[in-house]
Amino acid sequence: MKPVGALFFDLDDTLLDGSRRQESIVRTCEMIAANQPGLDAARVIEANAQIWPGYLQEVDEKWTLGALDTASVSLEAWRLTLGACGCGDESLARRASQIHLGLAVEARRLFDDVLELFAAAKRARVPLALITNGPSDIQRGKLRVHGLEHWFDVVVISGEVGIAKPNASVFDLAVNKLLVERENVWHVGDSLTTDVAGAKAAGLTAVWINRSGRVRRQDDPEPDCEIRSLSHLTSFLPVQL
């Protein structure tokens, strides 16, 4: 592999732990059902699980590319969820959306290995960039809440630029802004289909962070490097004399 000249990172499930997402949904359902006679929390949870996958598939591209904002998507998801439970109360749908958006923020955690690597990269004078798919409002909010913005020399969000991973062009935006040689750029992400495939299409070194030890299928994109923790990258950073 080529020496590290710059590090690009995915955000969700690479830097931010989103494993508690379902907990925020369950808590929201329990909170709104508790004060609504005739509304059963278990039924709301079940309805949400049935509604959300199909609705997300319907709006995902527009949401990811910035044509829909998170508040609108969330509100409609809760309208549909409550409607499936026989409840058409608009004010309750708005309350559920507000509660869930707040709980979702609380549910996210920064992985323990992130800041140590960022600090080491800065000491080694390696520029950092973020390449993330998602709407501007929610992705910028995550960066603010977790104090990540100041670490990055470049931030590229699909909802702001109208291009999403695995399109190689989204990586090109960061490469061109940093004025680095792409052969020395390592992109780190948890998704084989968006991060690994996209980075390789852009001519970057693709690093798959596989925190849970998933088994890669034969037809999955093949990373240049597989790691279980970001701390494994520290040894690849250039030594400053």
N, C-alpha and C positions, 0 to 999 in steps of 0.2 A: 504494500500500500504506500501511497505517496505521503510525504511529511504533512503534518497538520499546519495549514496556513490560515485557516478560519474554521470555526465550528458553527454549523447551523442546527437549530433545534425545532422540533415539533413541540406543541404545548401540552395538549390534553393527553394524559396517561403516559407522557414522557417526563415532563416537569411537574405536572399537577396530577395528584392521585384522585381519580374520579370514582373509586370503588364504592363510595357511599352514596352514589346518585339515587339508588333505589330507596334508601332510608329517607331521603328528603321527600320522595313521593308518598311513601307510606305515612309519614308524619303529617303531611299536608292533608291527606285523605282523612286521617283520624281527627285532626283539628277542625276541619269544616263539618264533619259528620257529628261531632260532639255537641254542636249548638244548633243543629238542624233536625227537628223532629221528623222521623220517617226516613231519614237518610242513614244507611248502614255503611260503616267504614269499610268492611270487608267487600261489600258490593262495589263501592267506589274504587277501591284498589284493583279489583278484578276488571272493572270497566276501563280504567286507565290503561291497564296492561293490554287490553284488547284494542283500544282506540289508538294508542300512541304509535305503534310500529307502522300502521297503514298511513296515518296522518303525516308522520315524519317522512315517509317515502314520497308522499305527495308534494311536500313543501321543501324538502331538503335542499334541492339545487338552488331554488330562489333564496332560501334563508342563508345558505353558505356563501352565495355570491352577492349578498347585500340587498336583494330586492325586497326582502321582508325583514322587519326588525323582531327582536326576541320577544318583546312585550306582546306584540300581535300574535305571534305563533303560540306563545304560552297561553294567552287568553282563549284562543280558539280551541286549543287542546283541552282546556278545562271546561269550556262550553260543551264540547262533544262528550267528554267524560260524564259530566253531570246530566246531560241530555239522555245518555244511555241508561241513567238511573231514574229517569222520569222527572228530573228537576230542571226547569227552564229558568231558574232565578239568575238573571244577569249579574246582579250585585254579588251573589255568592260565587259565580264564576270569576269575577274580578278579584274577589277576596282570596280565592284559592290560588289564582295566578300570582298575586302579590306575595302570599305566604310561601309558595313554592320557590319563587325566584330568590327570596331571602334565604330560605333553608338551603337552596342549592349552593349559594355562595359559602355558607358555613360548612357545607359537606366537603368542599374541596380542600385538600391539603397539599402543601409543597413536599415533594419527596425529600427525604433527609440528605440525599447525596448531591442535591442541586447546587446549593450555594458554595460548597467546598470546591466543586469543579469550576464554577464560575470564577471564584477568587483565584484559583490556580491558573486558569486561562488568562485572566487579566495580568497576573504577574508575569506570565510568559508572553505577554503582548499579542495574544491571539484574539482577533476580533470575533464577536459573537453576533449571530443573527437569529431571528425567530421567523419561522415559516409555518403559519397555522391556517387551517381551514375553519371558517366560522364567520358569523356576523360580527361587524365591528364593535357593536355595543357590548356584547357579552365578552368577547375576547379582550378588548381594552379594559373592561371591568376586572377581569381576572388578573391582568398584569398590575393594575393599580392596587387591588386588595392585597396581593402577595408581594408588592414592592419589587417587581421584576423589571419594570421599564428601563431603569437606569443602567441595567447590565448590558443591554443590547445596543449595538451600533446601528443595526437596521431591524425594523419590524415590518414584516409583510403579512397582511391579513387578507384572506381571500375575499371577504366581504367589502374590503376597501378597494381592491384592485380588479375585481371581476374575473379573477382566474383562481382556480383551485388545484391543489395537488391531486393527482400525479402529473398534471400538465407541467412540462419542463420549464415553461415560460415563467412560472411563479418563482422558481429557483433562480432563473436568470436575472430577475429584478434585483435580488439581493447580491448576486455576484457582481453585477454591473455597478451597484451603488458602493460596494466595498472596494472595487478595483483590485480584486484578488484573482489569482490564477485558479480556474475551476478545478484543475487537477489536484490542487492542494486544499480543496474544501471538503470537509467531512460533514455529512448531514446525519443527524441522530433522531430516530423516531421509532415509535412502537408499531406502526402499521406497515405490513409488508406491501399492501396494495397501493397505498398513497405515498408513504415516506421512502421505502426502499425502491419501489418501481420508479417513482418520480425522480429521486436523486440520481439513479443510474441513467435514466433517460436524459438528464441534464449534464451528464458527464462528471458527477460528483462521486466521492467515496460514500457508499451507503452503509450506515451503521444501524443495525437493528437492536434496539434495547428490548430484551425479552425478559422482563422482570419475573414473570410467572412460570417460565420454563415451558412455554408452548412448543409443540412439535410442528415444525414446518412441513407442509405437504409437498409432494413432489412437484406439483404445478405452481407452487408459490414462487414469487420473485426471490432470487437468492442474494442475500446481503454480502457485502465485502467483508463485513466484520459483525459478529454477534456478541453482545455483552449482557450481563445480568444487572449491572449497576453502572451509573455514570462515573463512579470512582475509578473504574477500570480504564477510563480514557486519560487519566492524569499522567500515566507513564508515557503516553504518546506525545505529550506536549513538548515543544522545543525547550531546551535548557538555556536560560539566560545567564551569560557570564558576567 
